[in-house]
């Protein structure tokens, strides 16, 4: 049956209205090994996040996740999961690991935040290298000629990626709220606060001692 233009417009509008507005655009549920998705010892609740520095959705999630960690004083278990189709995200993760280990964890967080803020201007590994050099200079640091001569930080990023493969990840960001007993995937990061409120209430109080607040685990 052939439809005229007006009929096509009406049909398209009807199909759009039939889509539930609350359905998350990005959701994954077919996970494999989830045994590692637990809160660290001493914490009732934590956030477990897999991230790709070249991923626009990760850039949008970054400030929300970090603000939640600060607000609720809970641990953040962070994993790098640089998607293979992305040109420079793996190298950016290695740079962040270098900064965390050799300079400071806070500066590494600042580097990740800066990379996310400047994604649109980084199109290649050369662009990333130039951006990273400027970042070091702006913080009074000297960027080494070879960031990872022994392959230590490369191995750490690969270890995180392997862990993500064990879970069965296919996308980033993948964010979980984890407890001592299990996990809940956060399909829509704008719902993170309400989901944390619910989980914390179910676990019976504050989610972590003060010593665990703002902890970011990479290894």
Backbone as a chain_set.jsonl record, in Angstrom:
{"seq": "XXXXXXXXXXXXXXXXXXXXXXXXXXXXXXXXXXXXXXXXXXXXXXXXXXXXXXXXXXXXXXXXXXXXXXXXXXXXXXXXXXXXXXXXXXXXXXXXXXXXXXXXXXXXXXXXXXXXXXXXXXXXXXXXXXXXXXXXXXXXXXXXXXXXXXXXXXXXXXXXXXXXXXXXXXXXXXXXXXXXXXXXXXXXXXXXXXXXXXXXXXXXXXXXXXXXXXXXXXX", "coords": {"N": [[0.849, -1.199, 0.0], [0.595, 2.193, -0.909], [1.587, 5.224, 0.607], [0.522, 8.574, 0.972], [2.156, 11.795, 1.455], [1.075, 13.145, 3.734], [-0.147, 11.05, 5.138], [2.104, 9.568, 5.761], [3.409, 11.283, 7.519], [1.584, 11.361, 9.659], [1.649, 8.661, 10.418], [4.335, 8.398, 11.229], [4.362, 10.128, 13.428], [2.616, 8.8, 15.136], [4.049, 6.483, 15.665], [6.217, 7.537, 17.085], [4.924, 8.496, 19.368], [4.233, 6.121, 20.478], [6.485, 5.135, 21.631], [7.784, 4.527, 24.826], [8.408, 7.2, 26.966], [10.027, 7.022, 29.182], [11.854, 5.066, 28.692], [15.172, 4.035, 28.778], [17.754, 5.25, 26.639], [20.113, 3.916, 26.348], [20.914, 0.86, 27.391], [21.983, -2.052, 29.052], [21.806, -5.458, 29.764], [22.584, -8.074, 29.587], [24.738, -9.464, 31.139], [27.791, -11.214, 32.023], [30.075, -12.521, 33.92], [29.629, -11.318, 37.018], [30.773, -11.239, 39.473], [32.667, -9.556, 40.591], [31.396, -7.197, 41.072], [30.892, -5.688, 43.636], [30.631, -3.87, 46.714], [33.49, -2.289, 48.253], [35.35, -3.625, 51.08], [34.038, -2.679, 54.205], [32.362, -0.735, 53.252], [28.981, 0.009, 52.652], [27.673, 0.776, 50.361], [28.63, 1.564, 47.03], [29.894, 3.152, 44.025], [30.411, 1.693, 40.912], [32.242, 1.953, 38.08], [32.696, 1.83, 34.571], [34.63, 3.306, 32.09], [35.306, 5.378, 29.209], [37.572, 7.519, 27.814], [37.225, 8.793, 25.409], [34.603, 8.858, 24.916], [31.583, 10.467, 24.405], [29.231, 10.206, 25.968], [30.294, 9.332, 28.358], [31.661, 11.614, 29.085], [29.52, 13.277, 29.688], [28.48, 11.916, 31.881], [30.507, 12.014, 33.763], [30.781, 14.416, 35.563], [28.425, 14.114, 37.029], [28.618, 11.63, 38.311], [30.932, 12.047, 39.869], [30.066, 14.132, 41.509], [28.073, 12.825, 42.916], [29.555, 10.965, 44.362], [30.895, 12.708, 46.078], [28.742, 13.925, 47.431], [27.394, 11.777, 48.733], [29.436, 10.573, 50.078], [30.777, 8.155, 49.354], [32.586, 5.262, 48.118], [34.262, 5.275, 44.912], [34.682, 3.005, 42.468], [36.661, 2.8, 39.905], [37.057, 1.95, 36.496], [38.953, 1.652, 33.541], [37.768, 1.434, 30.269], [38.564, 1.448, 27.37], [37.121, 1.739, 24.299], [37.524, -0.248, 21.377], [37.173, 0.883, 18.86], [37.835, 3.504, 19.153], [40.236, 6.033, 18.666], [42.216, 7.325, 20.288], [41.678, 6.887, 22.982], [42.721, 4.828, 24.603], [45.424, 5.555, 24.938], [45.039, 7.947, 26.308], [43.995, 7.018, 28.705], [46.214, 5.649, 29.689], [47.947, 7.823, 30.068], [46.551, 9.123, 32.135], [46.807, 7.228, 34.155], [49.566, 7.325, 34.565], [49.846, 9.952, 35.572], [48.347, 9.72, 37.908], [49.861, 7.862, 39.37], [52.497, 8.864, 39.412], [52.361, 11.571, 39.981], [49.848, 12.794, 41.269], [46.723, 11.518, 42.588], [44.58, 13.37, 42.502], [45.343, 15.189, 40.499], [45.265, 13.494, 38.362], [42.516, 13.001, 38.177], [41.777, 15.595, 37.483], [42.957, 15.73, 34.985], [41.498, 13.797, 33.54], [39.001, 15.043, 33.631], [39.605, 17.358, 32.162], [40.243, 16.255, 29.661], [37.757, 15.178, 28.925], [36.325, 17.575, 28.72], [37.481, 18.667, 26.493], [37.126, 16.985, 24.363], [36.077, 17.397, 21.752], [38.04, 18.756, 20.392], [40.089, 17.016, 20.103], [41.292, 14.868, 17.884], [43.035, 12.936, 17.112], [45.917, 10.838, 17.886], [48.127, 12.455, 17.894], [46.971, 14.942, 18.388], [46.056, 14.434, 20.982], [48.499, 14.093, 22.307], [49.605, 16.657, 22.073], [47.686, 18.107, 23.498], [48.007, 16.937, 26.043], [50.626, 17.632, 26.676], [50.321, 20.414, 26.943], [48.597, 20.401, 29.121], [50.248, 19.371, 31.165], [52.187, 21.429, 31.249], [50.596, 23.62, 32.026], [50.121, 23.001, 34.613], [52.512, 23.204, 35.838], [54.267, 21.077, 35.428], [56.491, 18.639, 33.956], [56.138, 16.841, 31.061], [56.997, 13.503, 30.51], [59.247, 12.179, 27.992], [58.714, 9.58, 27.163], [55.891, 8.158, 28.299], [55.216, 5.716, 29.459], [57.461, 3.713, 29.814], [58.034, 1.132, 30.762], [55.751, -0.271, 30.425], [53.928, -0.555, 32.482], [51.6, 0.99, 33.11], [50.131, 0.655, 30.834], [49.598, -2.055, 31.067], [47.901, -1.997, 33.28], [45.632, -0.647, 32.28], [44.873, -2.448, 30.305], [44.255, -4.594, 31.938], [41.975, -3.649, 33.254], [40.306, -3.47, 31.023], [40.105, -6.146, 30.302], [38.744, -7.075, 32.516], [36.311, -5.77, 32.132], [35.503, -7.102, 29.821], [35.082, -9.624, 30.916], [32.836, -9.102, 32.452], [31.136, -8.613, 30.393], [30.747, -6.308, 28.903], [29.513, -3.961, 26.501], [29.378, -1.328, 25.934], [29.991, 2.131, 26.829], [29.346, 4.895, 29.057], [29.369, 2.338, 31.566], [27.657, 1.941, 34.431], [27.358, 1.034, 37.793], [25.507, 0.679, 40.824], [26.744, -0.616, 43.686], [26.576, -3.055, 46.311], [27.314, -4.949, 49.299], [26.156, -7.284, 48.617], [25.329, -7.356, 45.967], [24.442, -5.825, 42.802], [23.173, -2.962, 40.989], [22.401, -1.858, 37.808], [22.925, 1.357, 36.454], [20.986, 2.706, 34.275], [20.227, 5.185, 33.344], [21.946, 7.999, 33.884], [21.009, 10.326, 34.992], [19.264, 9.523, 36.88], [20.769, 8.688, 38.972], [21.068, 9.773, 41.615], [18.557, 9.374, 42.866], [18.427, 6.621, 42.743], [20.594, 5.948, 44.356], [19.665, 6.972, 46.805], [17.556, 5.199, 47.311], [18.932, 2.723, 47.464], [20.716, 3.17, 49.601], [18.895, 3.566, 51.672], [17.808, 1.011, 51.781], [19.959, -0.468, 52.664], [20.303, 0.367, 55.188], [21.481, 2.742, 56.278], [24.239, 5.162, 56.438], [26.521, 4.823, 53.75], [29.262, 4.33, 53.771], [32.271, 4.412, 55.768], [33.926, 7.472, 56.737], [36.556, 7.329, 55.879], [36.486, 5.99, 53.497], [35.368, 7.658, 51.676], [35.288, 9.264, 48.498], [37.193, 7.622, 47.433], [39.035, 6.318, 44.753], [39.399, 3.524, 42.93], [41.724, 1.817, 40.951], [43.2, -0.433, 40.503]], "CA": [[0.0, 0.0, 0.0], [1.383, 3.415, -1.007], [1.079, 6.282, 1.485], [0.883, 9.929, 0.575], [3.016, 12.485, 2.419], [0.361, 13.422, 4.975], [-0.317, 9.786, 5.854], [3.41, 9.186, 6.307], [3.679, 12.133, 8.688], [0.713, 10.891, 10.741], [2.149, 7.365, 10.869], [5.585, 8.616, 11.966], [4.02, 10.719, 14.727], [2.014, 7.753, 15.961], [5.12, 5.588, 16.12], [6.978, 8.241, 18.114], [4.122, 8.537, 20.589], [4.142, 4.764, 21.023], [7.717, 4.818, 22.353], [7.708, 5.017, 26.197], [9.383, 8.264, 27.187], [10.94, 6.681, 30.267], [12.758, 3.996, 28.292], [16.515, 4.554, 28.596], [18.268, 5.089, 25.282], [21.252, 3.015, 26.371], [20.777, -0.058, 28.514], [22.55, -3.364, 28.811], [21.456, -6.335, 30.881], [23.093, -9.426, 29.375], [26.085, -9.541, 31.686], [28.339, -12.556, 32.208], [30.625, -12.676, 35.271], [29.417, -10.092, 37.805], [31.229, -11.523, 40.836], [33.478, -8.448, 41.101], [30.562, -6.02, 41.276], [30.56, -5.616, 45.055], [31.232, -2.734, 47.421], [34.709, -2.64, 48.974], [35.21, -3.944, 52.503], [33.774, -1.537, 55.064], [31.392, 0.165, 52.63], [27.703, -0.622, 52.337], [27.285, 1.14, 48.999], [29.667, 2.226, 46.243], [29.645, 3.247, 42.589], [31.387, 0.934, 40.117], [32.09, 2.605, 36.784], [33.582, 1.572, 33.439], [34.658, 4.599, 31.414], [36.153, 5.56, 28.03], [37.84, 8.952, 27.762], [36.835, 9.329, 24.104], [33.158, 8.616, 24.82], [30.799, 11.652, 24.786], [28.311, 9.89, 27.063], [31.119, 9.299, 29.572], [31.918, 13.012, 29.437], [28.312, 13.796, 30.346], [28.284, 11.228, 33.163], [31.636, 12.263, 34.678], [30.51, 15.321, 36.696], [27.312, 13.611, 37.838], [29.146, 10.552, 39.149], [31.854, 12.609, 40.876], [29.267, 14.893, 42.474], [27.383, 11.854, 43.771], [30.566, 10.431, 45.289], [31.126, 13.741, 47.084], [27.523, 14.145, 48.215], [27.044, 10.626, 49.567], [30.644, 10.099, 50.762], [30.891, 6.728, 49.052], [33.722, 4.956, 47.24], [34.115, 5.113, 43.473], [35.584, 2.003, 41.89], [36.735, 3.242, 38.514], [37.768, 1.076, 35.556], [39.073, 2.133, 32.172], [37.307, 0.5, 29.246], [38.684, 2.166, 26.091], [36.532, 0.976, 23.206], [38.535, -0.499, 20.352], [36.996, 1.749, 17.686], [38.298, 4.849, 19.464], [41.628, 6.165, 18.223], [43.19, 7.788, 21.281], [41.206, 6.741, 24.362], [43.623, 3.964, 25.368], [46.59, 6.358, 25.316], [44.616, 8.914, 27.319], [43.886, 6.294, 29.972], [47.591, 5.41, 30.148], [48.424, 9.106, 30.595], [45.9, 9.362, 33.425], [47.424, 6.324, 35.134], [50.884, 7.881, 34.873], [49.668, 11.118, 36.438], [47.887, 9.243, 39.213], [50.924, 7.14, 40.087], [53.749, 9.622, 39.516], [52.156, 12.936, 40.461], [48.832, 12.74, 42.325], [45.39, 11.08, 42.14], [43.722, 14.51, 42.197], [45.703, 15.729, 39.195], [44.76, 12.532, 37.377], [41.1, 13.316, 38.014], [41.711, 16.853, 36.743], [43.307, 15.417, 33.596], [40.329, 13.147, 32.936], [37.976, 16.077, 33.45], [40.04, 18.233, 31.076], [40.102, 15.5, 28.415], [36.331, 15.156, 28.61], [35.896, 18.915, 28.332], [38.112, 19.037, 25.228], [37.002, 15.886, 23.413], [35.788, 17.85, 20.386], [39.257, 19.283, 19.759], [41.095, 15.943, 20.047], [40.846, 13.97, 16.818], [44.083, 11.965, 16.803], [46.902, 10.649, 18.942], [48.965, 13.661, 17.911], [46.192, 15.965, 19.107], [46.072, 14.079, 22.4], [49.837, 14.358, 22.826], [49.738, 18.113, 22.207], [46.816, 18.517, 24.601], [48.591, 16.466, 27.301], [51.793, 18.481, 26.948], [49.817, 21.69, 27.455], [48.058, 20.162, 30.46], [51.39, 19.298, 32.082], [52.78, 22.765, 31.372], [49.691, 24.512, 32.758], [50.16, 22.61, 36.027], [53.884, 23.311, 36.3], [54.901, 19.763, 35.373], [57.146, 18.287, 32.703], [55.681, 15.566, 30.52], [58.14, 12.68, 30.089], [59.302, 11.869, 26.56], [57.966, 8.325, 27.07], [55.054, 8.125, 29.503], [55.115, 4.375, 30.052], [58.55, 2.937, 29.205], [58.037, -0.263, 31.206], [54.461, -0.889, 30.121], [53.156, -0.788, 33.705], [50.272, 1.61, 33.048], [49.444, -0.039, 29.738], [49.098, -3.323, 31.621], [46.775, -1.688, 34.167], [44.467, -0.347, 31.45], [44.466, -3.714, 29.693], [43.639, -5.401, 32.986], [40.613, -3.135, 33.401], [39.546, -3.842, 29.835], [39.832, -7.58, 30.418], [37.69, -7.2, 33.525], [35.071, -5.381, 31.467], [35.124, -8.202, 28.935], [34.526, -10.687, 31.772], [31.47, -8.695, 32.793], [30.352, -8.695, 29.169], [30.388, -4.956, 28.495], [29.471, -3.621, 25.086], [29.232, 0.114, 25.788], [30.405, 2.989, 27.936], [29.749, 4.385, 30.36], [28.532, 1.366, 32.262], [27.73, 2.372, 35.819], [26.603, 0.208, 38.722], [25.505, 0.894, 42.267], [27.068, -1.929, 44.241], [26.528, -3.27, 47.757], [28.037, -6.166, 49.658], [25.413, -8.457, 48.151], [25.039, -7.38, 44.549], [24.582, -4.597, 42.038], [22.096, -2.469, 40.146], [22.943, -1.031, 36.739], [22.333, 2.683, 36.287], [20.741, 2.881, 32.845], [20.1, 6.617, 33.079], [22.763, 8.616, 34.927], [20.256, 11.382, 35.663], [18.536, 8.878, 37.971], [21.745, 8.15, 39.912], [20.824, 10.199, 42.988], [17.373, 8.704, 43.408], [18.771, 5.211, 42.919], [21.437, 5.875, 45.548], [18.791, 7.168, 47.968], [16.833, 3.95, 47.532], [19.867, 1.676, 47.878], [21.215, 3.485, 50.937], [17.797, 3.287, 52.605], [17.656, -0.438, 51.891], [21.094, -1.046, 53.384], [20.187, 0.699, 56.6], [22.194, 3.898, 56.803], [25.356, 5.681, 55.638], [27.05, 3.751, 52.924], [30.685, 4.046, 53.942], [32.971, 5.254, 56.722], [34.532, 8.65, 56.126], [37.847, 6.978, 55.269], [36.268, 5.449, 52.153], [34.781, 8.664, 50.797], [36.053, 9.767, 47.368], [38.224, 6.677, 47.006], [38.949, 5.86, 43.382], [40.244, 2.339, 42.783], [42.056, 1.49, 39.568], [43.961, -1.68, 40.378]], "C": [[0.882, 1.245, 0.0], [0.741, 4.508, -0.15], [1.456, 7.64, 0.925], [1.65, 10.598, 1.712], [2.322, 12.702, 3.747], [0.189, 12.152, 5.795], [0.995, 9.326, 6.489], [3.743, 9.979, 7.561], [2.855, 11.667, 9.883], [1.221, 9.578, 11.306], [3.421, 7.524, 11.687], [5.306, 9.188, 13.342], [3.432, 9.683, 15.659], [3.068, 6.809, 16.499], [5.944, 6.232, 17.217], [6.223, 8.273, 19.434], [4.042, 7.171, 21.244], [5.378, 4.368, 21.799], [7.625, 5.358, 23.761], [8.792, 6.05, 26.461], [10.362, 7.933, 28.284], [11.932, 5.599, 29.903], [14.151, 4.553, 28.078], [17.011, 4.285, 27.187], [19.396, 4.074, 25.235], [21.112, 2.126, 27.59], [21.342, -1.406, 28.118], [22.226, -4.245, 29.999], [22.016, -7.74, 30.74], [24.546, -9.539, 29.828], [26.49, -10.994, 31.919], [28.795, -12.747, 33.658], [30.489, -11.352, 36.02], [29.929, -10.239, 39.24], [32.034, -10.38, 41.44], [32.663, -7.207, 41.43], [30.013, -6.0, 42.697], [31.222, -4.381, 45.653], [32.504, -3.178, 48.124], [34.437, -2.917, 50.442], [35.022, -2.666, 53.311], [32.783, -0.54, 54.505], [30.106, -0.596, 52.332], [27.317, -0.401, 50.887], [28.47, 1.821, 48.312], [29.174, 2.359, 44.804], [30.775, 2.522, 41.87], [31.184, 1.379, 38.675], [33.144, 2.14, 35.786], [33.472, 2.762, 32.493], [35.623, 4.583, 30.227], [36.336, 7.063, 27.836], [37.483, 9.595, 26.425], [35.323, 9.249, 23.888], [32.386, 9.859, 25.27], [29.832, 11.393, 25.935], [29.057, 9.812, 28.389], [31.429, 10.714, 30.046], [30.718, 13.622, 30.148], [28.113, 13.186, 31.728], [29.317, 11.628, 34.209], [31.278, 13.204, 35.822], [29.384, 14.83, 37.59], [27.801, 12.543, 38.805], [30.037, 11.12, 40.242], [31.106, 13.426, 41.917], [28.528, 13.957, 43.425], [28.34, 11.252, 44.801], [30.823, 11.419, 46.423], [29.917, 13.905, 48.005], [27.27, 13.015, 49.205], [28.234, 10.048, 50.334], [30.802, 8.586, 50.598], [32.09, 6.485, 48.138], [33.316, 4.929, 45.771], [35.146, 4.099, 43.014], [35.583, 2.249, 40.39], [37.552, 2.265, 37.681], [37.814, 1.744, 34.183], [38.616, 1.039, 31.211], [37.338, 1.209, 27.888], [38.187, 1.306, 24.935], [37.491, 0.895, 22.026], [38.382, 0.393, 19.125], [37.492, 3.17, 17.917], [39.809, 4.953, 19.281], [42.59, 6.423, 19.373], [42.802, 7.522, 22.729], [42.131, 5.864, 25.207], [44.83, 4.768, 25.84], [46.236, 7.38, 26.39], [44.498, 8.248, 28.689], [45.265, 6.002, 30.549], [48.173, 6.693, 30.734], [47.843, 9.381, 31.983], [46.496, 8.475, 34.508], [48.815, 6.828, 35.535], [50.754, 9.037, 35.858], [49.246, 10.69, 37.83], [49.024, 8.652, 40.03], [52.138, 8.022, 40.368], [53.576, 11.027, 40.064], [51.13, 12.952, 41.589], [47.508, 12.236, 41.765], [44.483, 12.25, 41.761], [44.045, 15.098, 40.834], [45.264, 14.781, 38.081], [43.272, 12.741, 37.124], [40.926, 14.606, 37.213], [42.028, 16.626, 35.266], [42.123, 14.761, 32.887], [39.235, 14.178, 32.659], [38.329, 16.988, 32.278], [39.912, 17.539, 29.719], [38.634, 15.478, 27.992], [35.856, 16.517, 28.099], [36.398, 19.308, 26.945], [38.03, 17.932, 24.177], [36.871, 16.365, 21.964], [37.024, 18.343, 19.651], [40.367, 18.241, 19.654], [40.623, 14.903, 19.034], [41.854, 12.867, 16.517], [45.009, 11.797, 17.993], [47.837, 11.844, 19.034], [48.259, 14.801, 18.643], [46.222, 15.695, 20.61], [47.428, 14.393, 23.017], [50.048, 15.855, 23.036], [48.899, 18.632, 23.368], [47.452, 18.15, 25.941], [49.815, 17.284, 27.676], [51.363, 19.831, 27.529], [49.255, 21.542, 28.867], [49.19, 20.106, 31.476], [51.963, 20.69, 32.314], [51.916, 23.692, 32.211], [49.648, 24.194, 34.245], [51.586, 22.57, 36.57], [54.631, 21.993, 36.32], [55.549, 19.554, 34.007], [56.657, 16.917, 32.254], [56.883, 14.751, 30.07], [58.078, 12.387, 28.596], [58.559, 10.574, 26.269], [57.199, 8.163, 28.371], [55.128, 6.781, 30.209], [56.195, 3.453, 29.5], [58.545, 1.459, 29.574], [56.719, -0.987, 30.955], [53.576, -1.136, 31.324], [51.732, -0.253, 33.57], [49.445, 1.043, 31.89], [48.837, -1.339, 30.242], [47.901, -3.092, 32.53], [45.505, -1.416, 33.359], [43.954, -1.621, 30.793], [43.786, -4.629, 30.704], [42.194, -4.962, 33.219], [39.741, -3.562, 32.224], [39.163, -5.319, 29.877], [38.726, -7.836, 31.431], [36.327, -6.832, 32.924], [34.578, -6.452, 30.51], [34.53, -9.363, 29.728], [33.09, -10.371, 32.162], [30.562, -8.84, 31.573], [29.928, -7.335, 28.652], [30.403, -4.805, 26.981], [29.436, -2.115, 24.869], [29.792, 0.832, 27.005], [29.546, 4.263, 27.899], [28.824, 3.256, 30.794], [28.743, 1.607, 33.747], [26.827, 1.483, 36.665], [26.598, 0.857, 40.102], [25.69, -0.474, 42.881], [26.96, -1.92, 45.757], [27.383, -4.492, 48.066], [27.387, -7.417, 49.057], [25.188, -8.493, 46.64], [25.14, -6.004, 43.92], [23.268, -4.243, 41.351], [22.717, -1.604, 39.067], [22.181, 0.29, 36.668], [22.178, 2.918, 34.789], [20.711, 4.354, 32.443], [20.813, 7.364, 34.196], [22.028, 9.756, 35.63], [19.419, 10.831, 36.822], [19.463, 8.378, 39.077], [21.425, 8.511, 41.361], [19.637, 9.465, 43.598], [17.645, 7.22, 43.629], [19.668, 5.017, 44.14], [20.614, 6.046, 46.813], [18.076, 5.862, 48.318], [17.754, 2.864, 48.073], [20.376, 1.911, 49.285], [20.14, 3.214, 51.989], [17.634, 1.788, 52.822], [18.785, -1.084, 52.675], [21.178, -0.57, 54.825], [21.026, 1.831, 57.117], [23.301, 4.361, 55.891], [26.087, 4.541, 54.948], [28.5, 3.424, 53.158], [31.252, 4.905, 55.058], [33.632, 6.417, 56.001], [35.817, 8.32, 55.384], [37.679, 6.473, 53.852], [35.776, 6.5, 51.183], [35.773, 9.096, 49.741], [37.193, 8.848, 46.963], [37.986, 6.279, 45.568], [39.909, 4.699, 43.199], [40.48, 2.038, 41.319], [42.68, 0.112, 39.441], [43.158, -2.853, 40.903]], "O": [[1.807, 1.353, 0.805], [-0.475, 4.699, -0.17], [2.577, 7.836, 0.457], [1.778, 10.035, 2.799], [2.922, 12.466, 4.795], [0.36, 12.173, 7.014], [1.011, 8.775, 7.589], [4.279, 9.444, 8.532], [3.37, 11.588, 10.998], [1.233, 9.385, 12.522], [3.582, 6.872, 12.718], [5.936, 8.787, 14.32], [3.722, 9.69, 16.855], [2.998, 6.382, 17.651], [6.334, 5.565, 18.175], [6.816, 8.097, 20.498], [3.806, 7.076, 22.449], [5.356, 3.388, 22.543], [7.405, 6.559, 23.919], [9.969, 5.796, 26.204], [11.447, 8.514, 28.322], [12.777, 5.241, 30.725], [14.317, 5.465, 27.269], [16.732, 3.236, 26.607], [19.618, 3.437, 24.205], [21.188, 2.612, 28.718], [21.192, -1.844, 26.977], [22.363, -3.807, 31.142], [21.935, -8.528, 31.683], [25.458, -9.689, 29.016], [25.643, -11.884, 32.002], [27.99, -13.095, 34.522], [31.162, -10.376, 35.687], [29.563, -9.457, 40.117], [32.087, -10.239, 42.662], [33.192, -6.26, 42.012], [28.832, -6.259, 42.929], [32.245, -3.908, 45.158], [32.598, -4.328, 48.552], [33.416, -2.494, 50.984], [35.752, -1.692, 53.129], [32.396, 0.403, 55.195], [30.143, -1.715, 51.819], [26.713, -1.267, 50.255], [29.219, 2.565, 48.945], [28.171, 1.759, 44.418], [31.95, 2.715, 42.183], [30.103, 1.212, 38.109], [34.33, 2.063, 36.108], [32.372, 3.181, 32.133], [36.626, 3.87, 30.238], [35.355, 7.796, 27.709], [37.442, 10.821, 26.323], [34.829, 9.541, 22.798], [32.525, 10.269, 26.422], [29.633, 12.261, 26.785], [28.515, 10.183, 29.43], [31.459, 10.986, 31.246], [30.875, 14.391, 31.096], [27.634, 13.857, 32.642], [29.037, 11.586, 35.407], [31.456, 12.822, 36.979], [29.388, 15.102, 38.791], [27.441, 12.552, 39.982], [29.923, 10.733, 41.404], [31.476, 13.415, 43.091], [28.376, 14.265, 44.607], [27.978, 11.057, 45.961], [30.953, 11.026, 47.582], [30.068, 14.011, 49.222], [26.968, 13.26, 50.373], [28.065, 9.14, 51.147], [30.94, 7.848, 51.574], [32.553, 7.404, 47.461], [32.178, 4.603, 45.431], [36.349, 4.316, 43.159], [34.613, 1.94, 39.698], [38.611, 1.807, 38.109], [36.829, 2.327, 33.73], [39.02, -0.119, 31.321], [36.294, 1.531, 27.321], [38.77, 0.264, 24.632], [38.187, 1.861, 21.716], [39.36, 0.638, 18.419], [37.563, 3.96, 16.975], [40.559, 4.068, 19.692], [43.659, 5.817, 19.437], [43.546, 7.905, 23.631], [42.309, 6.124, 26.397], [45.221, 4.678, 27.004], [47.04, 7.649, 27.282], [44.857, 8.84, 29.707], [45.466, 6.096, 31.76], [48.82, 6.658, 31.78], [48.553, 9.815, 32.89], [46.672, 8.91, 35.646], [49.191, 6.762, 36.705], [51.47, 9.092, 36.858], [49.73, 11.233, 38.824], [49.14, 8.905, 41.229], [52.737, 7.937, 41.44], [54.534, 11.619, 40.561], [51.502, 13.107, 42.753], [47.192, 12.49, 40.603], [43.704, 12.148, 40.814], [43.139, 15.468, 40.087], [44.931, 15.223, 36.981], [42.819, 12.665, 35.982], [40.037, 14.701, 36.367], [41.431, 17.261, 34.396], [41.787, 15.13, 31.761], [38.624, 14.182, 31.591], [37.457, 17.35, 31.488], [39.516, 18.167, 28.737], [38.314, 15.732, 26.83], [35.073, 16.59, 27.152], [35.817, 20.176, 26.294], [38.786, 17.945, 23.205], [37.486, 15.799, 21.061], [37.053, 18.348, 18.421], [41.46, 18.542, 19.174], [39.678, 14.156, 19.288], [41.557, 11.955, 15.745], [44.903, 12.519, 18.984], [48.288, 12.205, 20.121], [48.877, 15.53, 19.419], [46.392, 16.615, 21.41], [47.496, 14.906, 24.135], [50.603, 16.273, 24.052], [49.343, 19.492, 24.129], [47.442, 18.954, 26.873], [50.026, 17.596, 28.848], [51.964, 20.326, 28.482], [49.409, 22.431, 29.705], [49.102, 20.726, 32.536], [52.196, 21.083, 33.457], [52.434, 24.465, 33.017], [49.195, 25.011, 35.047], [51.844, 21.983, 37.621], [55.532, 21.803, 37.137], [55.194, 20.213, 33.03], [56.758, 15.944, 33.001], [57.715, 15.257, 29.317], [56.998, 12.351, 28.005], [57.859, 10.466, 25.262], [57.804, 8.042, 29.437], [55.105, 6.725, 31.439], [55.88, 2.5, 28.787], [58.998, 0.622, 28.793], [56.593, -2.178, 31.242], [52.577, -1.847, 31.218], [50.77, -0.956, 33.878], [48.219, 0.966, 31.965], [47.709, -1.686, 29.894], [46.978, -3.906, 32.552], [44.429, -1.898, 33.711], [42.746, -1.85, 30.729], [42.851, -5.353, 30.364], [41.3, -5.796, 33.363], [38.591, -3.963, 32.4], [38.042, -5.692, 29.532], [37.876, -8.705, 31.231], [35.325, -7.5, 33.177], [33.375, -6.685, 30.399], [33.588, -10.011, 29.274], [32.235, -11.256, 32.199], [29.377, -9.148, 31.698], [28.872, -7.207, 28.032], [31.195, -5.435, 26.28], [29.462, -1.664, 23.723], [30.031, 0.235, 28.055], [29.073, 4.663, 26.834], [27.648, 3.226, 30.433], [29.857, 1.495, 34.257], [25.681, 1.213, 36.303], [27.567, 1.505, 40.497], [24.901, -1.386, 42.638], [27.219, -0.905, 46.405], [28.088, -5.005, 47.196], [28.007, -8.479, 49.0], [24.887, -9.551, 46.088], [25.832, -5.123, 44.432], [22.389, -5.083, 41.158], [23.489, -0.698, 39.379], [20.958, 0.329, 36.804], [23.138, 3.289, 34.114], [21.119, 4.718, 31.34], [20.344, 7.369, 35.334], [22.385, 10.116, 36.751], [18.924, 11.596, 37.649], [19.011, 7.72, 40.014], [21.501, 7.655, 42.242], [19.715, 8.988, 44.73], [17.151, 6.631, 44.59], [19.522, 4.04, 44.873], [20.838, 5.338, 47.795], [18.006, 5.476, 49.485], [17.407, 2.166, 49.026], [20.465, 0.976, 50.081], [20.435, 2.696, 53.066], [17.35, 1.349, 53.937], [18.593, -2.135, 53.286], [22.017, -1.039, 55.594], [21.275, 1.886, 58.321], [23.325, 4.013, 54.711], [26.245, 3.45, 55.496], [28.947, 2.34, 52.783], [30.77, 6.016, 55.281], [33.87, 6.354, 54.795], [36.137, 8.952, 54.377], [38.628, 6.517, 53.07], [35.764, 6.26, 49.975], [36.956, 9.277, 50.029], [38.078, 9.264, 46.214], [36.864, 5.938, 45.194], [41.122, 4.882, 43.305], [39.536, 2.006, 40.53], [42.681, -0.457, 38.349], [43.635, -3.988, 40.88]]}, "num_chains": 1, "name": "protein.A"}
